[in-house]
Amino acid sequence: MKFRLSDNLRFWVDVEYQRIKKHVPGLTRTELISRILREFEEAGDAMRHVDSNGEIAWKATPGMLTKLADAEQEAIDELDDCL
């Protein structure tokens, strides 16, 4: 199954996949990505939508994008404090 993901969400799904793939032997990549997407959706970080081709796709929620922007700004502020 091919997952249609926004670029932001694809990055974070890949990060999570790399983090947990060794801890859940026996699952295929597709099964594991499906599980990750389900967890992201339950947490309010991902949502399904119909893309411009009329196909089901996934994208990061505005809440997830806000959390990422806040984390990025915090990292920048901490770096500035170190310099």
mmCIF file of the N, C-alpha and C atoms, coordinates in Angstrom:
data_MODEL
# 
_entry.id   MODEL 
# 
loop_
_atom_site.group_PDB 
_atom_site.id 
_atom_site.type_symbol 
_atom_site.label_atom_id 
_atom_site.label_alt_id 
_atom_site.label_comp_id 
_atom_site.label_asym_id 
_atom_site.label_entity_id 
_atom_site.label_seq_id 
_atom_site.pdbx_PDB_ins_code 
_atom_site.Cartn_x 
_atom_site.Cartn_y 
_atom_site.Cartn_z 
_atom_site.occupancy 
_atom_site.B_iso_or_equiv 
_atom_site.pdbx_formal_charge 
_atom_site.auth_seq_id 
_atom_site.auth_comp_id 
_atom_site.auth_asym_id 
_atom_site.auth_atom_id 
_atom_site.pdbx_PDB_model_num 
ATOM 1   N N  . MET A 1 1  ? 0.837  -1.179 0.000  1.00 0.00 ? 1  MET A N  1 
ATOM 2   C CA . MET A 1 1  ? 0.000  0.000  0.000  1.00 0.00 ? 1  MET A CA 1 
ATOM 3   C C  . MET A 1 1  ? 0.879  1.239  0.000  1.00 0.00 ? 1  MET A C  1 
ATOM 4   N N  . LYS A 1 2  ? 0.565  2.176  -0.859 1.00 0.00 ? 2  LYS A N  1 
ATOM 5   C CA . LYS A 1 2  ? 1.325  3.420  -0.919 1.00 0.00 ? 2  LYS A CA 1 
ATOM 6   C C  . LYS A 1 2  ? 0.617  4.479  -0.079 1.00 0.00 ? 2  LYS A C  1 
ATOM 7   N N  . PHE A 1 3  ? 1.354  5.081  0.820  1.00 0.00 ? 3  PHE A N  1 
ATOM 8   C CA . PHE A 1 3  ? 0.809  6.134  1.658  1.00 0.00 ? 3  PHE A CA 1 
ATOM 9   C C  . PHE A 1 3  ? 1.119  7.475  1.020  1.00 0.00 ? 3  PHE A C  1 
ATOM 10  N N  . ARG A 1 4  ? 0.126  8.302  0.910  1.00 0.00 ? 4  ARG A N  1 
ATOM 11  C CA . ARG A 1 4  ? 0.305  9.652  0.394  1.00 0.00 ? 4  ARG A CA 1 
ATOM 12  C C  . ARG A 1 4  ? 0.382  10.579 1.603  1.00 0.00 ? 4  ARG A C  1 
ATOM 13  N N  . LEU A 1 5  ? 1.584  11.140 1.831  1.00 0.00 ? 5  LEU A N  1 
ATOM 14  C CA . LEU A 1 5  ? 1.828  11.951 3.018  1.00 0.00 ? 5  LEU A CA 1 
ATOM 15  C C  . LEU A 1 5  ? 2.373  13.319 2.622  1.00 0.00 ? 5  LEU A C  1 
ATOM 16  N N  . SER A 1 6  ? 1.998  14.332 3.383  1.00 0.00 ? 6  SER A N  1 
ATOM 17  C CA . SER A 1 6  ? 2.607  15.648 3.188  1.00 0.00 ? 6  SER A CA 1 
ATOM 18  C C  . SER A 1 6  ? 4.087  15.532 3.559  1.00 0.00 ? 6  SER A C  1 
ATOM 19  N N  . ASP A 1 7  ? 4.876  16.468 3.066  1.00 0.00 ? 7  ASP A N  1 
ATOM 20  C CA . ASP A 1 7  ? 6.322  16.415 3.325  1.00 0.00 ? 7  ASP A CA 1 
ATOM 21  C C  . ASP A 1 7  ? 6.644  16.472 4.816  1.00 0.00 ? 7  ASP A C  1 
ATOM 22  N N  . ASN A 1 8  ? 5.977  17.375 5.541  1.00 0.00 ? 8  ASN A N  1 
ATOM 23  C CA . ASN A 1 8  ? 6.230  17.489 6.988  1.00 0.00 ? 8  ASN A CA 1 
ATOM 24  C C  . ASN A 1 8  ? 5.910  16.182 7.692  1.00 0.00 ? 8  ASN A C  1 
ATOM 25  N N  . LEU A 1 9  ? 4.757  15.624 7.383  1.00 0.00 ? 9  LEU A N  1 
ATOM 26  C CA . LEU A 1 9  ? 4.340  14.402 8.055  1.00 0.00 ? 9  LEU A CA 1 
ATOM 27  C C  . LEU A 1 9  ? 5.232  13.227 7.655  1.00 0.00 ? 9  LEU A C  1 
ATOM 28  N N  . ARG A 1 10 ? 5.620  13.154 6.388  1.00 0.00 ? 10 ARG A N  1 
ATOM 29  C CA . ARG A 1 10 ? 6.498  12.072 5.939  1.00 0.00 ? 10 ARG A CA 1 
ATOM 30  C C  . ARG A 1 10 ? 7.799  12.070 6.737  1.00 0.00 ? 10 ARG A C  1 
ATOM 31  N N  . PHE A 1 11 ? 8.370  13.255 6.956  1.00 0.00 ? 11 PHE A N  1 
ATOM 32  C CA . PHE A 1 11 ? 9.604  13.355 7.725  1.00 0.00 ? 11 PHE A CA 1 
ATOM 33  C C  . PHE A 1 11 ? 9.417  12.764 9.119  1.00 0.00 ? 11 PHE A C  1 
ATOM 34  N N  . TRP A 1 12 ? 8.356  13.171 9.830  1.00 0.00 ? 12 TRP A N  1 
ATOM 35  C CA . TRP A 1 12 ? 8.155  12.720 11.208 1.00 0.00 ? 12 TRP A CA 1 
ATOM 36  C C  . TRP A 1 12 ? 7.744  11.265 11.284 1.00 0.00 ? 12 TRP A C  1 
ATOM 37  N N  . VAL A 1 13 ? 7.040  10.768 10.275 1.00 0.00 ? 13 VAL A N  1 
ATOM 38  C CA . VAL A 1 13 ? 6.722  9.333  10.239 1.00 0.00 ? 13 VAL A CA 1 
ATOM 39  C C  . VAL A 1 13 ? 8.014  8.540  10.050 1.00 0.00 ? 13 VAL A C  1 
ATOM 40  N N  . ASP A 1 14 ? 8.894  9.015  9.174  1.00 0.00 ? 14 ASP A N  1 
ATOM 41  C CA . ASP A 1 14 ? 10.186 8.340  8.970  1.00 0.00 ? 14 ASP A CA 1 
ATOM 42  C C  . ASP A 1 14 ? 11.035 8.352  10.242 1.00 0.00 ? 14 ASP A C  1 
ATOM 43  N N  . VAL A 1 15 ? 11.040 9.465  10.952 1.00 0.00 ? 15 VAL A N  1 
ATOM 44  C CA . VAL A 1 15 ? 11.783 9.554  12.220 1.00 0.00 ? 15 VAL A CA 1 
ATOM 45  C C  . VAL A 1 15 ? 11.243 8.517  13.198 1.00 0.00 ? 15 VAL A C  1 
ATOM 46  N N  . GLU A 1 16 ? 9.930  8.476  13.345 1.00 0.00 ? 16 GLU A N  1 
ATOM 47  C CA . GLU A 1 16 ? 9.317  7.530  14.281 1.00 0.00 ? 16 GLU A CA 1 
ATOM 48  C C  . GLU A 1 16 ? 9.554  6.085  13.830 1.00 0.00 ? 16 GLU A C  1 
ATOM 49  N N  . TYR A 1 17 ? 9.489  5.837  12.527 1.00 0.00 ? 17 TYR A N  1 
ATOM 50  C CA . TYR A 1 17 ? 9.744  4.491  12.003 1.00 0.00 ? 17 TYR A CA 1 
ATOM 51  C C  . TYR A 1 17 ? 11.151 4.031  12.373 1.00 0.00 ? 17 TYR A C  1 
ATOM 52  N N  . GLN A 1 18 ? 12.140 4.890  12.143 1.00 0.00 ? 18 GLN A N  1 
ATOM 53  C CA . GLN A 1 18 ? 13.523 4.540  12.465 1.00 0.00 ? 18 GLN A CA 1 
ATOM 54  C C  . GLN A 1 18 ? 13.704 4.306  13.961 1.00 0.00 ? 18 GLN A C  1 
ATOM 55  N N  . ARG A 1 19 ? 12.965 5.058  14.773 1.00 0.00 ? 19 ARG A N  1 
ATOM 56  C CA . ARG A 1 19 ? 13.088 4.941  16.221 1.00 0.00 ? 19 ARG A CA 1 
ATOM 57  C C  . ARG A 1 19 ? 12.541 3.617  16.745 1.00 0.00 ? 19 ARG A C  1 
ATOM 58  N N  . ILE A 1 20 ? 11.457 3.118  16.167 1.00 0.00 ? 20 ILE A N  1 
ATOM 59  C CA . ILE A 1 20 ? 10.789 1.950  16.756 1.00 0.00 ? 20 ILE A CA 1 
ATOM 60  C C  . ILE A 1 20 ? 10.907 0.662  15.961 1.00 0.00 ? 20 ILE A C  1 
ATOM 61  N N  . LYS A 1 21 ? 11.469 0.690  14.764 1.00 0.00 ? 21 LYS A N  1 
ATOM 62  C CA . LYS A 1 21 ? 11.446 -0.512 13.917 1.00 0.00 ? 21 LYS A CA 1 
ATOM 63  C C  . LYS A 1 21 ? 12.142 -1.721 14.552 1.00 0.00 ? 21 LYS A C  1 
ATOM 64  N N  . LYS A 1 22 ? 13.166 -1.514 15.338 1.00 0.00 ? 22 LYS A N  1 
ATOM 65  C CA . LYS A 1 22 ? 13.879 -2.635 15.964 1.00 0.00 ? 22 LYS A CA 1 
ATOM 66  C C  . LYS A 1 22 ? 13.128 -3.202 17.164 1.00 0.00 ? 22 LYS A C  1 
ATOM 67  N N  . HIS A 1 23 ? 12.181 -2.425 17.686 1.00 0.00 ? 23 HIS A N  1 
ATOM 68  C CA . HIS A 1 23 ? 11.448 -2.837 18.881 1.00 0.00 ? 23 HIS A CA 1 
ATOM 69  C C  . HIS A 1 23 ? 10.166 -3.609 18.575 1.00 0.00 ? 23 HIS A C  1 
ATOM 70  N N  . VAL A 1 24 ? 9.795  -3.681 17.298 1.00 0.00 ? 24 VAL A N  1 
ATOM 71  C CA . VAL A 1 24 ? 8.564  -4.386 16.930 1.00 0.00 ? 24 VAL A CA 1 
ATOM 72  C C  . VAL A 1 24 ? 8.841  -5.351 15.771 1.00 0.00 ? 24 VAL A C  1 
ATOM 73  N N  . PRO A 1 25 ? 9.593  -6.409 16.053 1.00 0.00 ? 25 PRO A N  1 
ATOM 74  C CA . PRO A 1 25 ? 9.905  -7.366 14.991 1.00 0.00 ? 25 PRO A CA 1 
ATOM 75  C C  . PRO A 1 25 ? 8.638  -8.074 14.526 1.00 0.00 ? 25 PRO A C  1 
ATOM 76  N N  . GLY A 1 26 ? 8.651  -8.485 13.281 1.00 0.00 ? 26 GLY A N  1 
ATOM 77  C CA . GLY A 1 26 ? 7.519  -9.223 12.746 1.00 0.00 ? 26 GLY A CA 1 
ATOM 78  C C  . GLY A 1 26 ? 6.513  -8.369 12.003 1.00 0.00 ? 26 GLY A C  1 
ATOM 79  N N  . LEU A 1 27 ? 6.637  -7.051 12.100 1.00 0.00 ? 27 LEU A N  1 
ATOM 80  C CA . LEU A 1 27 ? 5.735  -6.175 11.361 1.00 0.00 ? 27 LEU A CA 1 
ATOM 81  C C  . LEU A 1 27 ? 6.418  -5.697 10.086 1.00 0.00 ? 27 LEU A C  1 
ATOM 82  N N  . THR A 1 28 ? 5.658  -5.653 9.007  1.00 0.00 ? 28 THR A N  1 
ATOM 83  C CA . THR A 1 28 ? 6.200  -5.128 7.759  1.00 0.00 ? 28 THR A CA 1 
ATOM 84  C C  . THR A 1 28 ? 6.287  -3.613 7.853  1.00 0.00 ? 28 THR A C  1 
ATOM 85  N N  . ARG A 1 29 ? 7.013  -3.009 6.932  1.00 0.00 ? 29 ARG A N  1 
ATOM 86  C CA . ARG A 1 29 ? 7.128  -1.542 6.903  1.00 0.00 ? 29 ARG A CA 1 
ATOM 87  C C  . ARG A 1 29 ? 5.736  -0.911 6.772  1.00 0.00 ? 29 ARG A C  1 
ATOM 88  N N  . THR A 1 30 ? 4.908  -1.466 5.899  1.00 0.00 ? 30 THR A N  1 
ATOM 89  C CA . THR A 1 30 ? 3.555  -0.946 5.697  1.00 0.00 ? 30 THR A CA 1 
ATOM 90  C C  . THR A 1 30 ? 2.733  -1.023 6.976  1.00 0.00 ? 30 THR A C  1 
ATOM 91  N N  . GLU A 1 31 ? 2.811  -2.145 7.678  1.00 0.00 ? 31 GLU A N  1 
ATOM 92  C CA . GLU A 1 31 ? 2.064  -2.305 8.926  1.00 0.00 ? 31 GLU A CA 1 
ATOM 93  C C  . GLU A 1 31 ? 2.538  -1.310 9.983  1.00 0.00 ? 31 GLU A C  1 
ATOM 94  N N  . LEU A 1 32 ? 3.834  -1.123 10.044 1.00 0.00 ? 32 LEU A N  1 
ATOM 95  C CA . LEU A 1 32 ? 4.395  -0.213 11.043 1.00 0.00 ? 32 LEU A CA 1 
ATOM 96  C C  . LEU A 1 32 ? 4.037  1.241  10.735 1.00 0.00 ? 32 LEU A C  1 
ATOM 97  N N  . ILE A 1 33 ? 4.104  1.619  9.478  1.00 0.00 ? 33 ILE A N  1 
ATOM 98  C CA . ILE A 1 33 ? 3.725  2.987  9.105  1.00 0.00 ? 33 ILE A CA 1 
ATOM 99  C C  . ILE A 1 33 ? 2.239  3.212  9.364  1.00 0.00 ? 33 ILE A C  1 
ATOM 100 N N  . SER A 1 34 ? 1.431  2.227  9.076  1.00 0.00 ? 34 SER A N  1 
ATOM 101 C CA . SER A 1 34 ? 0.004  2.325  9.364  1.00 0.00 ? 34 SER A CA 1 
ATOM 102 C C  . SER A 1 34 ? -0.232 2.536  10.856 1.00 0.00 ? 34 SER A C  1 
ATOM 103 N N  . ARG A 1 35 ? 0.503  1.825  11.657 1.00 0.00 ? 35 ARG A N  1 
ATOM 104 C CA . ARG A 1 35 ? 0.397  1.950  13.119 1.00 0.00 ? 35 ARG A CA 1 
ATOM 105 C C  . ARG A 1 35 ? 0.830  3.343  13.575 1.00 0.00 ? 35 ARG A C  1 
ATOM 106 N N  . ILE A 1 36 ? 1.910  3.851  13.001 1.00 0.00 ? 36 ILE A N  1 
ATOM 107 C CA . ILE A 1 36 ? 2.408  5.182  13.349 1.00 0.00 ? 36 ILE A CA 1 
ATOM 108 C C  . ILE A 1 36 ? 1.375  6.246  12.974 1.00 0.00 ? 36 ILE A C  1 
ATOM 109 N N  . LEU A 1 37 ? 0.818  6.135  11.781 1.00 0.00 ? 37 LEU A N  1 
ATOM 110 C CA . LEU A 1 37 ? -0.191 7.102  11.351 1.00 0.00 ? 37 LEU A CA 1 
ATOM 111 C C  . LEU A 1 37 ? -1.417 7.070  12.264 1.00 0.00 ? 37 LEU A C  1 
ATOM 112 N N  . ARG A 1 38 ? -1.824 5.890  12.665 1.00 0.00 ? 38 ARG A N  1 
ATOM 113 C CA . ARG A 1 38 ? -2.968 5.748  13.573 1.00 0.00 ? 38 ARG A CA 1 
ATOM 114 C C  . ARG A 1 38 ? -2.662 6.436  14.911 1.00 0.00 ? 38 ARG A C  1 
ATOM 115 N N  . GLU A 1 39 ? -1.442 6.231  15.425 1.00 0.00 ? 39 GLU A N  1 
ATOM 116 C CA . GLU A 1 39 ? -1.049 6.869  16.684 1.00 0.00 ? 39 GLU A CA 1 
ATOM 117 C C  . GLU A 1 39 ? -0.980 8.386  16.540 1.00 0.00 ? 39 GLU A C  1 
ATOM 118 N N  . PHE A 1 40 ? -0.440 8.871  15.426 1.00 0.00 ? 40 PHE A N  1 
ATOM 119 C CA . PHE A 1 40 ? -0.382 10.312 15.189 1.00 0.00 ? 40 PHE A CA 1 
ATOM 120 C C  . PHE A 1 40 ? -1.792 10.893 15.100 1.00 0.00 ? 40 PHE A C  1 
ATOM 121 N N  . GLU A 1 41 ? -2.684 10.162 14.434 1.00 0.00 ? 41 GLU A N  1 
ATOM 122 C CA . GLU A 1 41 ? -4.057 10.641 14.302 1.00 0.00 ? 41 GLU A CA 1 
ATOM 123 C C  . GLU A 1 41 ? -4.743 10.698 15.668 1.00 0.00 ? 41 GLU A C  1 
ATOM 124 N N  . GLU A 1 42 ? -4.563 9.667  16.475 1.00 0.00 ? 42 GLU A N  1 
ATOM 125 C CA . GLU A 1 42 ? -5.164 9.640  17.814 1.00 0.00 ? 42 GLU A CA 1 
ATOM 126 C C  . GLU A 1 42 ? -4.628 10.763 18.699 1.00 0.00 ? 42 GLU A C  1 
ATOM 127 N N  . ALA A 1 43 ? -3.370 11.121 18.492 1.00 0.00 ? 43 ALA A N  1 
ATOM 128 C CA . ALA A 1 43 ? -2.760 12.194 19.276 1.00 0.00 ? 43 ALA A CA 1 
ATOM 129 C C  . ALA A 1 43 ? -3.129 13.580 18.740 1.00 0.00 ? 43 ALA A C  1 
ATOM 130 N N  . GLY A 1 44 ? -3.807 13.625 17.609 1.00 0.00 ? 44 GLY A N  1 
ATOM 131 C CA . GLY A 1 44 ? -4.185 14.906 17.017 1.00 0.00 ? 44 GLY A CA 1 
ATOM 132 C C  . GLY A 1 44 ? -3.087 15.540 16.189 1.00 0.00 ? 44 GLY A C  1 
ATOM 133 N N  . ASP A 1 45 ? -2.089 14.752 15.795 1.00 0.00 ? 45 ASP A N  1 
ATOM 134 C CA . ASP A 1 45 ? -0.966 15.279 15.028 1.00 0.00 ? 45 ASP A CA 1 
ATOM 135 C C  . ASP A 1 45 ? -1.081 15.033 13.534 1.00 0.00 ? 45 ASP A C  1 
ATOM 136 N N  . ALA A 1 46 ? -1.979 14.162 13.107 1.00 0.00 ? 46 ALA A N  1 
ATOM 137 C CA . ALA A 1 46 ? -2.159 13.856 11.684 1.00 0.00 ? 46 ALA A CA 1 
ATOM 138 C C  . ALA A 1 46 ? -3.639 13.724 11.390 1.00 0.00 ? 46 ALA A C  1 
ATOM 139 N N  . MET A 1 47 ? -3.974 13.999 10.133 1.00 0.00 ? 47 MET A N  1 
ATOM 140 C CA . MET A 1 47 ? -5.367 13.836 9.731  1.00 0.00 ? 47 MET A CA 1 
ATOM 141 C C  . MET A 1 47 ? -5.434 13.377 8.281  1.00 0.00 ? 47 MET A C  1 
ATOM 142 N N  . ARG A 1 48 ? -6.480 12.636 7.991  1.00 0.00 ? 48 ARG A N  1 
ATOM 143 C CA . ARG A 1 48 ? -6.718 12.185 6.625  1.00 0.00 ? 48 ARG A CA 1 
ATOM 144 C C  . ARG A 1 48 ? -7.484 13.271 5.888  1.00 0.00 ? 48 ARG A C  1 
ATOM 145 N N  . HIS A 1 49 ? -7.240 13.339 4.586  1.00 0.00 ? 49 HIS A N  1 
ATOM 146 C CA . HIS A 1 49 ? -7.990 14.266 3.740  1.00 0.00 ? 49 HIS A CA 1 
ATOM 147 C C  . HIS A 1 49 ? -8.015 13.713 2.325  1.00 0.00 ? 49 HIS A C  1 
ATOM 148 N N  . VAL A 1 50 ? -8.822 14.301 1.481  1.00 0.00 ? 50 VAL A N  1 
ATOM 149 C CA . VAL A 1 50 ? -8.874 13.907 0.077  1.00 0.00 ? 50 VAL A CA 1 
ATOM 150 C C  . VAL A 1 50 ? -8.001 14.887 -0.689 1.00 0.00 ? 50 VAL A C  1 
ATOM 151 N N  . ASP A 1 51 ? -6.984 14.359 -1.385 1.00 0.00 ? 51 ASP A N  1 
ATOM 152 C CA . ASP A 1 51 ? -6.064 15.241 -2.102 1.00 0.00 ? 51 ASP A CA 1 
ATOM 153 C C  . ASP A 1 51 ? -6.670 15.714 -3.424 1.00 0.00 ? 51 ASP A C  1 
ATOM 154 N N  . SER A 1 52 ? -5.900 16.473 -4.169 1.00 0.00 ? 52 SER A N  1 
ATOM 155 C CA . SER A 1 52 ? -6.391 17.062 -5.423 1.00 0.00 ? 52 SER A CA 1 
ATOM 156 C C  . SER A 1 52 ? -6.712 16.015 -6.482 1.00 0.00 ? 52 SER A C  1 
ATOM 157 N N  . ASN A 1 53 ? -6.191 14.796 -6.325 1.00 0.00 ? 53 ASN A N  1 
ATOM 158 C CA . ASN A 1 53 ? -6.492 13.702 -7.256 1.00 0.00 ? 53 ASN A CA 1 
ATOM 159 C C  . ASN A 1 53 ? -7.669 12.865 -6.792 1.00 0.00 ? 53 ASN A C  1 
ATOM 160 N N  . GLY A 1 54 ? -8.294 13.278 -5.697 1.00 0.00 ? 54 GLY A N  1 
ATOM 161 C CA . GLY A 1 54 ? -9.433 12.546 -5.161 1.00 0.00 ? 54 GLY A CA 1 
ATOM 162 C C  . GLY A 1 54 ? -9.036 11.304 -4.379 1.00 0.00 ? 54 GLY A C  1 
ATOM 163 N N  . GLU A 1 55 ? -7.786 11.231 -3.953 1.00 0.00 ? 55 GLU A N  1 
ATOM 164 C CA . GLU A 1 55 ? -7.296 10.072 -3.211 1.00 0.00 ? 55 GLU A CA 1 
ATOM 165 C C  . GLU A 1 55 ? -7.105 10.432 -1.733 1.00 0.00 ? 55 GLU A C  1 
ATOM 166 N N  . ILE A 1 56 ? -7.232 9.427  -0.884 1.00 0.00 ? 56 ILE A N  1 
ATOM 167 C CA . ILE A 1 56 ? -7.027 9.627  0.545  1.00 0.00 ? 56 ILE A CA 1 
ATOM 168 C C  . ILE A 1 56 ? -5.544 9.893  0.789  1.00 0.00 ? 56 ILE A C  1 
ATOM 169 N N  . ALA A 1 57 ? -5.262 10.925 1.564  1.00 0.00 ? 57 ALA A N  1 
ATOM 170 C CA . ALA A 1 57 ? -3.882 11.287 1.898  1.00 0.00 ? 57 ALA A CA 1 
ATOM 171 C C  . ALA A 1 57 ? -3.843 11.709 3.361  1.00 0.00 ? 57 ALA A C  1 
ATOM 172 N N  . TRP A 1 58 ? -2.640 11.857 3.869  1.00 0.00 ? 58 TRP A N  1 
ATOM 173 C CA . TRP A 1 58 ? -2.429 12.260 5.260  1.00 0.00 ? 58 TRP A CA 1 
ATOM 174 C C  . TRP A 1 58 ? -1.630 13.551 5.278  1.00 0.00 ? 58 TRP A C  1 
ATOM 175 N N  . LYS A 1 59 ? -1.940 14.399 6.254  1.00 0.00 ? 59 LYS A N  1 
ATOM 176 C CA . LYS A 1 59 ? -1.147 15.610 6.447  1.00 0.00 ? 59 LYS A CA 1 
ATOM 177 C C  . LYS A 1 59 ? -1.084 15.940 7.931  1.00 0.00 ? 59 LYS A C  1 
ATOM 178 N N  . ALA A 1 60 ? -0.086 16.742 8.274  1.00 0.00 ? 60 ALA A N  1 
ATOM 179 C CA . ALA A 1 60 ? 0.062  17.181 9.664  1.00 0.00 ? 60 ALA A CA 1 
ATOM 180 C C  . ALA A 1 60 ? -1.063 18.148 9.990  1.00 0.00 ? 60 ALA A C  1 
ATOM 181 N N  . THR A 1 61 ? -1.560 18.071 11.200 1.00 0.00 ? 61 THR A N  1 
ATOM 182 C CA . THR A 1 61 ? -2.607 18.990 11.629 1.00 0.00 ? 61 THR A CA 1 
ATOM 183 C C  . THR A 1 61 ? -2.000 20.360 11.923 1.00 0.00 ? 61 THR A C  1 
ATOM 184 N N  . PRO A 1 62 ? -2.819 21.393 11.919 1.00 0.00 ? 62 PRO A N  1 
ATOM 185 C CA . PRO A 1 62 ? -2.300 22.712 12.303 1.00 0.00 ? 62 PRO A CA 1 
ATOM 186 C C  . PRO A 1 62 ? -1.689 22.694 13.708 1.00 0.00 ? 62 PRO A C  1 
ATOM 187 N N  . GLY A 1 63 ? -2.249 21.893 14.602 1.00 0.00 ? 63 GLY A N  1 
ATOM 188 C CA . GLY A 1 63 ? -1.686 21.794 15.949 1.00 0.00 ? 63 GLY A CA 1 
ATOM 189 C C  . GLY A 1 63 ? -0.282 21.228 15.948 1.00 0.00 ? 63 GLY A C  1 
ATOM 190 N N  . MET A 1 64 ? -0.043 20.207 15.131 1.00 0.00 ? 64 MET A N  1 
ATOM 191 C CA . MET A 1 64 ? 1.301  19.623 15.046 1.00 0.00 ? 64 MET A CA 1 
ATOM 192 C C  . MET A 1 64 ? 2.274  20.645 14.457 1.00 0.00 ? 64 MET A C  1 
ATOM 193 N N  . LEU A 1 65 ? 1.848  21.361 13.429 1.00 0.00 ? 65 LEU A N  1 
ATOM 194 C CA . LEU A 1 65 ? 2.716  22.360 12.812 1.00 0.00 ? 65 LEU A CA 1 
ATOM 195 C C  . LEU A 1 65 ? 3.058  23.473 13.806 1.00 0.00 ? 65 LEU A C  1 
ATOM 196 N N  . THR A 1 66 ? 2.105  23.842 14.643 1.00 0.00 ? 66 THR A N  1 
ATOM 197 C CA . THR A 1 66 ? 2.361  24.852 15.669 1.00 0.00 ? 66 THR A CA 1 
ATOM 198 C C  . THR A 1 66 ? 3.362  24.334 16.689 1.00 0.00 ? 66 THR A C  1 
ATOM 199 N N  . LYS A 1 67 ? 3.192  23.074 17.128 1.00 0.00 ? 67 LYS A N  1 
ATOM 200 C CA . LYS A 1 67 ? 4.139  22.491 18.084 1.00 0.00 ? 67 LYS A CA 1 
ATOM 201 C C  . LYS A 1 67 ? 5.545  22.444 17.494 1.00 0.00 ? 67 LYS A C  1 
ATOM 202 N N  . LEU A 1 68 ? 5.649  22.090 16.218 1.00 0.00 ? 68 LEU A N  1 
ATOM 203 C CA . LEU A 1 68 ? 6.964  22.030 15.577 1.00 0.00 ? 68 LEU A CA 1 
ATOM 204 C C  . LEU A 1 68 ? 7.588  23.417 15.478 1.00 0.00 ? 68 LEU A C  1 
ATOM 205 N N  . ALA A 1 69 ? 6.783  24.413 15.127 1.00 0.00 ? 69 ALA A N  1 
ATOM 206 C CA . ALA A 1 69 ? 7.297  25.783 15.032 1.00 0.00 ? 69 ALA A CA 1 
ATOM 207 C C  . ALA A 1 69 ? 7.746  26.286 16.400 1.00 0.00 ? 69 ALA A C  1 
ATOM 208 N N  . ASP A 1 70 ? 6.977  25.970 17.443 1.00 0.00 ? 70 ASP A N  1 
ATOM 209 C CA . ASP A 1 70 ? 7.362  26.374 18.803 1.00 0.00 ? 70 ASP A CA 1 
ATOM 210 C C  . ASP A 1 70 ? 8.663  25.704 19.229 1.00 0.00 ? 70 ASP A C  1 
ATOM 211 N N  . ALA A 1 71 ? 8.809  24.419 18.918 1.00 0.00 ? 71 ALA A N  1 
ATOM 212 C CA . ALA A 1 71 ? 10.033 23.691 19.271 1.00 0.00 ? 71 ALA A CA 1 
ATOM 213 C C  . ALA A 1 71 ? 11.233 24.248 18.514 1.00 0.00 ? 71 ALA A C  1 
ATOM 214 N N  . GLU A 1 72 ? 11.029 24.608 17.253 1.00 0.00 ? 72 GLU A N  1 
ATOM 215 C CA . GLU A 1 72 ? 12.107 25.195 16.463 1.00 0.00 ? 72 GLU A CA 1 
ATOM 216 C C  . GLU A 1 72 ? 12.531 26.540 17.058 1.00 0.00 ? 72 GLU A C  1 
ATOM 217 N N  . GLN A 1 73 ? 11.562 27.372 17.419 1.00 0.00 ? 73 GLN A N  1 
ATOM 218 C CA . GLN A 1 73 ? 11.883 28.678 18.000 1.00 0.00 ? 73 GLN A CA 1 
ATOM 219 C C  . GLN A 1 73 ? 12.599 28.527 19.339 1.00 0.00 ? 73 GLN A C  1 
ATOM 220 N N  . GLU A 1 74 ? 12.169 27.557 20.128 1.00 0.00 ? 74 GLU A N  1 
ATOM 221 C CA . GLU A 1 74 ? 12.822 27.298 21.410 1.00 0.00 ? 74 GLU A CA 1 
ATOM 222 C C  . GLU A 1 74 ? 14.276 26.880 21.211 1.00 0.00 ? 74 GLU A C  1 
ATOM 223 N N  . ALA A 1 75 ? 14.526 26.032 20.216 1.00 0.00 ? 75 ALA A N  1 
ATOM 224 C CA . ALA A 1 75 ? 15.891 25.602 19.930 1.00 0.00 ? 75 ALA A CA 1 
ATOM 225 C C  . ALA A 1 75 ? 16.750 26.768 19.481 1.00 0.00 ? 75 ALA A C  1 
ATOM 226 N N  . ILE A 1 76 ? 16.164 27.648 18.661 1.00 0.00 ? 76 ILE A N  1 
ATOM 227 C CA . ILE A 1 76 ? 16.897 28.837 18.204 1.00 0.00 ? 76 ILE A CA 1 
ATOM 228 C C  . ILE A 1 76 ? 17.224 29.742 19.381 1.00 0.00 ? 76 ILE A C  1 
ATOM 229 N N  . ASP A 1 77 ? 16.251 29.935 20.259 1.00 0.00 ? 77 ASP A N  1 
ATOM 230 C CA . ASP A 1 77 ? 16.479 30.782 21.450 1.00 0.00 ? 77 ASP A CA 1 
ATOM 231 C C  . ASP A 1 77 ? 17.563 30.198 22.359 1.00 0.00 ? 77 ASP A C  1 
ATOM 232 N N  . GLU A 1 78 ? 17.566 28.879 22.539 1.00 0.00 ? 78 GLU A N  1 
ATOM 233 C CA . GLU A 1 78 ? 18.593 28.251 23.362 1.00 0.00 ? 78 GLU A CA 1 
ATOM 234 C C  . GLU A 1 78 ? 19.971 28.388 22.738 1.00 0.00 ? 78 GLU A C  1 
ATOM 235 N N  . LEU A 1 79 ? 20.029 28.275 21.408 1.00 0.00 ? 79 LEU A N  1 
ATOM 236 C CA . LEU A 1 79 ? 21.297 28.438 20.707 1.00 0.00 ? 79 LEU A CA 1 
ATOM 237 C C  . LEU A 1 79 ? 21.807 29.870 20.863 1.00 0.00 ? 79 LEU A C  1 
ATOM 238 N N  . ASP A 1 80 ? 20.912 30.834 20.749 1.00 0.00 ? 80 ASP A N  1 
ATOM 239 C CA . ASP A 1 80 ? 21.297 32.235 20.929 1.00 0.00 ? 80 ASP A CA 1 
ATOM 240 C C  . ASP A 1 80 ? 21.835 32.493 22.332 1.00 0.00 ? 80 ASP A C  1 
ATOM 241 N N  . ASP A 1 81 ? 21.254 31.835 23.336 1.00 0.00 ? 81 ASP A N  1 
ATOM 242 C CA . ASP A 1 81 ? 21.713 31.998 24.706 1.00 0.00 ? 81 ASP A CA 1 
ATOM 243 C C  . ASP A 1 81 ? 23.117 31.445 24.901 1.00 0.00 ? 81 ASP A C  1 
ATOM 244 N N  . CYS A 1 82 ? 23.479 30.435 24.113 1.00 0.00 ? 82 CYS A N  1 
ATOM 245 C CA . CYS A 1 82 ? 24.804 29.820 24.226 1.00 0.00 ? 82 CYS A CA 1 
ATOM 246 C C  . CYS A 1 82 ? 25.890 30.645 23.539 1.00 0.00 ? 82 CYS A C  1 
ATOM 247 N N  . LEU A 1 83 ? 25.499 31.483 22.637 1.00 0.00 ? 83 LEU A N  1 
ATOM 248 C CA . LEU A 1 83 ? 26.501 32.251 21.870 1.00 0.00 ? 83 LEU A CA 1 
ATOM 249 C C  . LEU A 1 83 ? 26.853 33.549 22.495 1.00 0.00 ? 83 LEU A C  1 
# 
